[in-house]
Amino acid sequence: MARHSLPPEYGREWTLTADNTGEVEQLLEAAFSDWVDFLFIPTPKPFVIYADHDEYTTFYANTKCNLNPMVEPFARKGFNIIEGYRRAF
């Protein structure tokens, strides 16, 4: 946030927007590096990511072909894939 002259604080229902791939990468790296709940919705929306402070991340997609390209890169970064996991709300 400091890199983009944003205040180093956050609160409920804040929204951050990234304008290009580099900013998206920085935003996701920052979000995954902290224990914050966040929802990531790209445009267009082939998938949505929800992560919580308990270090669980859930990917939602309408089809497996939208989800499959996400699996291997995250597994290479050390994320554990939990097949069949259902998030309870």
DSSP file (Angstrom, degrees, kcal/mol; ACC not computed):
  #  RESIDUE AA STRUCTURE BP1 BP2  ACC     N-H-->O    O-->H-N    N-H-->O    O-->H-N    TCO  KAPPA ALPHA  PHI   PSI    X-CA   Y-CA   Z-CA
    1    1 A M    > >       0   0    0      0, 0.0     5,-2.9     0, 0.0     3,-0.9   0.000 360.0 360.0 360.0 -36.9    0.0    0.0    0.0
    2    2 A A  G > 5 +     0   0    0      1,-0.2     3,-2.0     3,-0.2     0, 0.0   0.880 360.0  62.4 -63.7 -36.4    2.9    2.4    0.8
    3    3 A R  G 3 5S+     0   0    0      1,-0.3    -1,-0.2     2,-0.1     0, 0.0   0.787 110.4  40.3 -58.4 -27.3    4.3    1.8   -2.7
    4    4 A H  G < 5S-     0   0    0     -3,-0.9    -1,-0.3     2,-0.1    -2,-0.2   0.099 119.2-107.8-110.3  20.7    1.1    3.3   -4.1
    5    5 A S  T < 5S+     0   0    0     -3,-2.0    -3,-0.2     1,-0.2    -2,-0.1   0.831  70.4 146.1  57.4  37.2    0.8    6.1   -1.5
    6    6 A L      < -     0   0    0     -5,-2.9    -1,-0.2     1,-0.1    -2,-0.1  -0.785  58.1 -96.8-100.1 147.8   -2.2    4.4    0.3
    7    7 A P        -     0   0    0      0, 0.0     2,-1.3     0, 0.0    -1,-0.1  -0.353  31.7-121.3 -63.5 143.1   -2.6    4.7    4.0
    8    8 A P  S    S+     0   0    0      0, 0.0     2,-0.3     0, 0.0    -6,-0.0  -0.120  85.2  83.2 -80.2  42.4   -1.2    1.6    5.9
    9    9 A E        -     0   0    0     -2,-1.3     2,-0.3    -8,-0.0     0, 0.0  -0.939  54.0-172.6-138.3 160.4   -4.6    0.9    7.5
   10   10 A Y        -     0   0    0     -2,-0.3     2,-0.3     4,-0.0     3,-0.0  -0.939   2.9-178.1-147.8 167.8   -7.6   -1.0    6.4
   11   11 A G    >   -     0   0    0     -2,-0.3     3,-1.1     1,-0.0     2,-0.1  -0.870  41.8 -46.1-154.4-174.3  -11.1   -1.6    7.6
   12   12 A R  T 3  S+     0   0    0     -2,-0.3    -1,-0.0     1,-0.2     0, 0.0  -0.351 117.0   8.0 -65.3 140.7  -14.3   -3.4    6.9
   13   13 A E  T 3  S+     0   0    0      1,-0.2    -1,-0.2    -2,-0.1     2,-0.2   0.751  85.5 154.1  62.3  29.3  -15.7   -3.2    3.4
   14   14 A W    <   -     0   0    0     -3,-1.1     2,-0.4     2,-0.0    -1,-0.2  -0.606  28.5-153.3 -82.7 149.7  -12.7   -1.5    1.8
   15   15 A T        -     0   0    0     -2,-0.2     2,-0.4     2,-0.0     0, 0.0  -0.992  10.0-169.9-127.0 131.9  -12.1   -2.1   -1.9
   16   16 A L        -     0   0    0     -2,-0.4     2,-0.4     2,-0.0    -2,-0.0  -0.959  10.3-157.1-116.5 139.6   -8.7   -1.9   -3.7
   17   17 A T        -     0   0    0     -2,-0.4     2,-0.4    10,-0.0    -2,-0.0  -0.954   2.8-154.6-120.8 135.9   -8.6   -1.9   -7.5
   18   18 A A        -     0   0    0     -2,-0.4     3,-0.1     1,-0.1    -2,-0.0  -0.906   2.4-164.2-108.9 137.4   -5.7   -3.0   -9.6
   19   19 A D        +     0   0    0     -2,-0.4     2,-0.3     1,-0.1    -1,-0.1   0.599  68.4  17.6 -97.7 -13.0   -5.4   -1.6  -13.1
   20   20 A N  S  > S-     0   0    0      1,-0.1     4,-2.3     0, 0.0     3,-0.2  -0.938  85.6 -92.1-151.9 172.4   -2.8   -4.0  -14.7
   21   21 A T  H  > S+     0   0    0     -2,-0.3     4,-2.6     1,-0.2     5,-0.2   0.875 120.7  54.5 -57.9 -41.8   -1.3   -7.4  -14.2
   22   22 A G  H  > S+     0   0    0      1,-0.2     4,-2.1     2,-0.2    -1,-0.2   0.911 110.1  46.2 -60.3 -43.0    1.7   -6.1  -12.2
   23   23 A E  H  > S+     0   0    0      2,-0.2     4,-2.7     1,-0.2    -1,-0.2   0.876 110.5  53.7 -67.8 -36.8   -0.7   -4.4   -9.7
   24   24 A V  H  X S+     0   0    0     -4,-2.3     4,-2.8     2,-0.2     5,-0.3   0.937 108.9  49.2 -61.8 -45.4   -2.8   -7.6   -9.5
   25   25 A E  H  X S+     0   0    0     -4,-2.6     4,-2.5     1,-0.2    -2,-0.2   0.923 113.1  46.7 -59.6 -45.1    0.3   -9.6   -8.6
   26   26 A Q  H  X S+     0   0    0     -4,-2.1     4,-2.3     2,-0.2    -1,-0.2   0.909 113.1  49.6 -63.5 -42.3    1.4   -7.1   -6.0
   27   27 A L  H  X S+     0   0    0     -4,-2.7     4,-2.5     2,-0.2    -2,-0.2   0.928 113.6  44.4 -64.5 -46.2   -2.1   -7.0   -4.5
   28   28 A L  H  X S+     0   0    0     -4,-2.8     4,-2.9     2,-0.2     5,-0.2   0.891 112.0  52.8 -67.5 -38.6   -2.5  -10.7   -4.3
   29   29 A E  H  X S+     0   0    0     -4,-2.5     4,-1.2    -5,-0.3    -2,-0.2   0.926 112.3  45.5 -61.1 -43.7    1.0  -11.2   -2.9
   30   30 A A  H  < S+     0   0    0     -4,-2.3     4,-0.4     2,-0.2    -2,-0.2   0.918 114.5  47.9 -64.8 -43.7    0.2   -8.6   -0.2
   31   31 A A  H ><>S+     0   0    0     -4,-2.5     3,-1.0     1,-0.2     5,-0.5   0.920 113.6  46.0 -66.1 -43.6   -3.2  -10.2    0.6
   32   32 A F  H 3<5S+     0   0    0     -4,-2.9    -1,-0.2     1,-0.2    -2,-0.2   0.712 107.4  60.1 -71.9 -18.6   -1.8  -13.8    0.8
   33   33 A S  T 3<5S+     0   0    0     -4,-1.2     2,-0.3    -5,-0.2    -1,-0.2   0.534 104.8  54.9 -85.0  -6.6    1.1  -12.6    2.9
   34   34 A D  T < 5S-     0   0    0     -3,-1.0     2,-1.4    -4,-0.4     0, 0.0  -0.807  89.5-110.7-124.3 164.0   -1.2  -11.3    5.7
   35   35 A W  T   5 +     0   0    0     -2,-0.3     2,-0.4    19,-0.1    18,-0.2  -0.579  69.3 129.5 -94.2  72.2   -3.9  -12.8    7.8
   36   36 A V      < -     0   0    0     -2,-1.4     2,-0.4    -5,-0.5    -2,-0.1  -0.927  60.4-119.6-123.6 150.1   -6.8  -10.9    6.3
   37   37 A D        +     0   0    0     -2,-0.4     2,-0.3    15,-0.1    15,-0.2  -0.729  46.2 165.3 -80.3 133.8  -10.1  -11.9    4.9
   38   38 A F  E     -A   51   0A   0     13,-2.5    13,-2.6    -2,-0.4     2,-0.4  -0.998  33.2-148.9-151.6 156.2  -10.4  -10.9    1.3
   39   39 A L  E     -A   50   0A   0     -2,-0.3     2,-0.5    11,-0.2    11,-0.2  -0.994  14.3-161.4-122.7 126.9  -12.4  -11.5   -1.9
   40   40 A F  E     +A   49   0A   0      9,-3.0     9,-2.3    -2,-0.4    -2,-0.0  -0.951  10.4 178.1-114.3 119.9  -10.7  -11.2   -5.2
   41   41 A I        -     0   0    0     -2,-0.5     7,-0.1     7,-0.2     4,-0.1  -0.908  12.2-160.1-124.5 102.2  -12.9  -10.7   -8.3
   42   42 A P        -     0   0    0      0, 0.0     5,-0.1     0, 0.0    -2,-0.0  -0.323  28.0 -94.8 -76.0 163.5  -11.1  -10.3  -11.6
   43   43 A T  S    S+     0   0    0      2,-0.1     2,-0.2     3,-0.0    -2,-0.0  -0.988 115.8  31.5-121.5 121.2  -12.7   -8.8  -14.7
   44   44 A P  S    S-     0   0    0      0, 0.0     3,-0.2     0, 0.0     0, 0.0   0.646 100.7-130.5 -66.6 175.5  -13.9  -10.8  -16.5
   45   45 A K        +     0   0    0     -2,-0.2    -2,-0.1     1,-0.2     3,-0.1  -0.601  49.8 147.3-102.9  72.4  -14.9  -13.2  -13.8
   46   46 A P  S    S-     0   0    0      0, 0.0    16,-0.4     0, 0.0    17,-0.4   0.739  81.8  -4.0 -73.9 -18.4  -13.6  -16.7  -14.8
   47   47 A F        -     0   0    0     -3,-0.2     2,-0.3    14,-0.2    14,-0.2  -0.960  63.9-140.5-159.0 167.2  -13.1  -17.4  -11.1
   48   48 A V  E     - B   0  60A   0     12,-2.2    12,-2.9    -2,-0.3     2,-0.5  -0.990  13.5-148.2-134.7 142.6  -13.4  -15.7   -7.7
   49   49 A I  E     -AB  40  59A   0     -9,-2.3    -9,-3.0    -2,-0.3     2,-0.4  -0.947  11.7-175.5-114.2 131.7  -11.0  -16.2   -4.8
   50   50 A Y  E     +AB  39  58A   0      8,-2.7     8,-3.5    -2,-0.5     2,-0.4  -0.996   8.0 177.8-122.4 127.4  -12.1  -16.0   -1.1
   51   51 A A  E     -AB  38  57A   0    -13,-2.6   -13,-2.5    -2,-0.4     2,-0.3  -0.963   8.5-159.8-127.0 146.5   -9.4  -16.2    1.6
   52   52 A D    >   -     0   0    0      4,-2.3     3,-1.8    -2,-0.4     4,-0.3  -0.780  35.9-102.6-123.7 169.3   -9.9  -15.9    5.3
   53   53 A H  T 3  S+     0   0    0      1,-0.3   -16,-0.1    -2,-0.3    -1,-0.0   0.556 114.1  71.5 -68.6  -8.0   -7.6  -15.2    8.3
   54   54 A D  T 3  S-     0   0    0      2,-0.2    -1,-0.3   -18,-0.0     3,-0.1   0.299 117.9-108.7 -87.7   9.0   -7.5  -18.9    9.1
   55   55 A E  S <  S+     0   0    0     -3,-1.8     2,-0.4     1,-0.3    -2,-0.2   0.750  75.6 135.0  70.0  28.3   -5.3  -19.3    6.1
   56   56 A Y        -     0   0    0     -4,-0.3    -4,-2.3     2,-0.0     2,-0.4  -0.902  34.6-166.9-104.1 137.8   -7.9  -21.1    4.0
   57   57 A T  E     -B   51   0A   0     -2,-0.4     2,-0.4    -6,-0.2    -6,-0.3  -0.989   0.2-165.8-125.4 130.9   -8.4  -20.0    0.4
   58   58 A T  E     -B   50   0A   0     -8,-3.5    -8,-2.7    -2,-0.4     2,-0.5  -0.967   5.9-155.3-120.7 131.7  -11.3  -21.1   -1.8
   59   59 A F  E     -B   49   0A   0     -2,-0.4     2,-0.4   -10,-0.2   -10,-0.2  -0.899   9.3-164.1-103.8 130.7  -11.6  -20.7   -5.5
   60   60 A Y  E     +B   48   0A   0    -12,-2.9   -12,-2.2    -2,-0.5     2,-0.3  -0.946  16.6 161.0-114.5 135.9  -15.0  -20.5   -7.1
   61   61 A A        -     0   0    0     -2,-0.4   -14,-0.2   -14,-0.2     3,-0.1  -0.990  43.3-132.2-150.2 150.9  -15.6  -21.1  -10.8
   62   62 A N  S    S+     0   0    0    -16,-0.4     2,-0.3    -2,-0.3   -15,-0.1   0.794  95.3  23.3 -72.9 -27.7  -18.6  -21.9  -13.0
   63   63 A T  S >> S-     0   0    0    -17,-0.4     4,-0.9     1,-0.1     3,-0.8  -0.952  75.0-122.4-137.0 156.1  -16.6  -24.6  -14.8
   64   64 A K  H 3> S+     0   0    0     -2,-0.3     4,-3.5     1,-0.2     3,-0.3   0.821 111.0  64.3 -65.2 -30.4  -13.5  -26.8  -14.1
   65   65 A C  H 34 S+     0   0    0      1,-0.2    -1,-0.2     2,-0.2    -3,-0.0   0.774 103.6  48.0 -67.9 -22.2  -11.8  -25.4  -17.2
   66   66 A N  H <4 S+     0   0    0     -3,-0.8    -1,-0.2     2,-0.1    -2,-0.2   0.740 118.7  40.6 -81.2 -24.6  -11.9  -22.0  -15.5
   67   67 A L  H >X S+     0   0    0     -4,-0.9     3,-2.0    -3,-0.3     4,-0.8   0.837  98.6  71.8 -91.6 -37.4  -10.5  -23.5  -12.3
   68   68 A N  H >X S+     0   0    0     -4,-3.5     3,-0.9     1,-0.3     4,-0.7   0.834  90.3  59.1 -54.1 -40.8   -7.9  -25.9  -13.6
   69   69 A P  H 34 S+     0   0    0      0, 0.0    -1,-0.3     0, 0.0    -2,-0.1   0.705 104.3  54.5 -64.2 -15.1   -5.3  -23.3  -14.7
   70   70 A M  H <> S+     0   0    0     -3,-2.0     4,-1.5     2,-0.1     5,-0.2   0.752  94.1  69.9 -85.3 -25.9   -5.2  -22.0  -11.1
   71   71 A V  H <X S+     0   0    0     -3,-0.9     4,-2.3    -4,-0.8     5,-0.2   0.947  96.8  43.9 -65.4 -55.8   -4.4  -25.3   -9.4
   72   72 A E  H  X S+     0   0    0     -4,-0.7     4,-2.6     1,-0.2     5,-0.2   0.908 111.5  51.2 -63.0 -46.1   -0.8  -26.0  -10.5
   73   73 A P  H  > S+     0   0    0      0, 0.0     4,-1.1     0, 0.0    -1,-0.2   0.903 114.1  45.0 -59.3 -38.9    0.7  -22.5  -10.0
   74   74 A F  H  <>S+     0   0    0     -4,-1.5     5,-2.3     2,-0.2    -2,-0.2   0.883 111.4  52.5 -71.8 -36.8   -0.7  -22.3   -6.4
   75   75 A A  H ><5S+     0   0    0     -4,-2.3     3,-1.6     1,-0.2    -1,-0.2   0.901 106.7  53.6 -63.5 -39.9    0.5  -25.8   -5.7
   76   76 A R  H 3<5S+     0   0    0     -4,-2.6    -1,-0.2     1,-0.3    -2,-0.2   0.805 104.4  56.4 -63.4 -28.6    4.0  -24.8   -6.8
   77   77 A K  T 3<5S-     0   0    0     -4,-1.1    -1,-0.3    -5,-0.2    -2,-0.2   0.419 129.4 -95.4 -84.4   1.8    3.9  -21.9   -4.4
   78   78 A G  T < 5S+     0   0    0     -3,-1.6     2,-0.2     1,-0.3    -3,-0.2   0.483  74.9 144.7 101.9   3.0    3.2  -24.3   -1.5
   79   79 A F      < -     0   0    0     -5,-2.3     2,-0.5    -6,-0.1    -1,-0.3  -0.554  47.0-129.7 -73.4 139.9   -0.6  -24.2   -1.2
   80   80 A N        -     0   0    0     -2,-0.2     2,-0.5     2,-0.0    -1,-0.0  -0.791  15.1-137.4 -91.1 130.5   -2.1  -27.5   -0.2
   81   81 A I        -     0   0    0     -2,-0.5     2,-0.7    -6,-0.0   -10,-0.0  -0.768  13.8-163.9 -88.1 126.0   -5.0  -28.7   -2.5
   82   82 A I    >   -     0   0    0     -2,-0.5     3,-1.5     3,-0.0     2,-0.1  -0.885  15.2-145.2-113.4  98.8   -7.9  -30.1   -0.5
   83   83 A E  T 3  S+     0   0    0     -2,-0.7    -2,-0.0     1,-0.2     0, 0.0  -0.367  78.8   8.2 -64.6 136.1  -10.1  -32.1   -2.9
   84   84 A G  T 3  S+     0   0    0      1,-0.2    -1,-0.2    -2,-0.1     2,-0.1   0.497  85.1 157.7  76.2   3.5  -13.8  -32.0   -2.2
   85   85 A Y    <   -     0   0    0     -3,-1.5     2,-0.5     1,-0.0    -1,-0.2  -0.377  24.8-160.1 -62.7 135.7  -13.5  -29.3    0.5
   86   86 A R        -     0   0    0     -2,-0.1     2,-0.4   -28,-0.0    -1,-0.0  -0.981  12.7-135.3-121.0 122.7  -16.7  -27.4    1.0
   87   87 A R        -     0   0    0     -2,-0.5     2,-0.5     2,-0.0   -29,-0.0  -0.617  17.1-145.4 -77.1 127.5  -16.6  -24.1    2.8
   88   88 A A              0   0    0     -2,-0.4    -1,-0.0     1,-0.1    -2,-0.0  -0.832 360.0 360.0 -94.9 127.2  -19.4  -23.7    5.4
   89   89 A F              0   0    0     -2,-0.5    -1,-0.1     0, 0.0    -2,-0.0   0.391 360.0 360.0-106.7 360.0  -20.8  -20.3    5.8
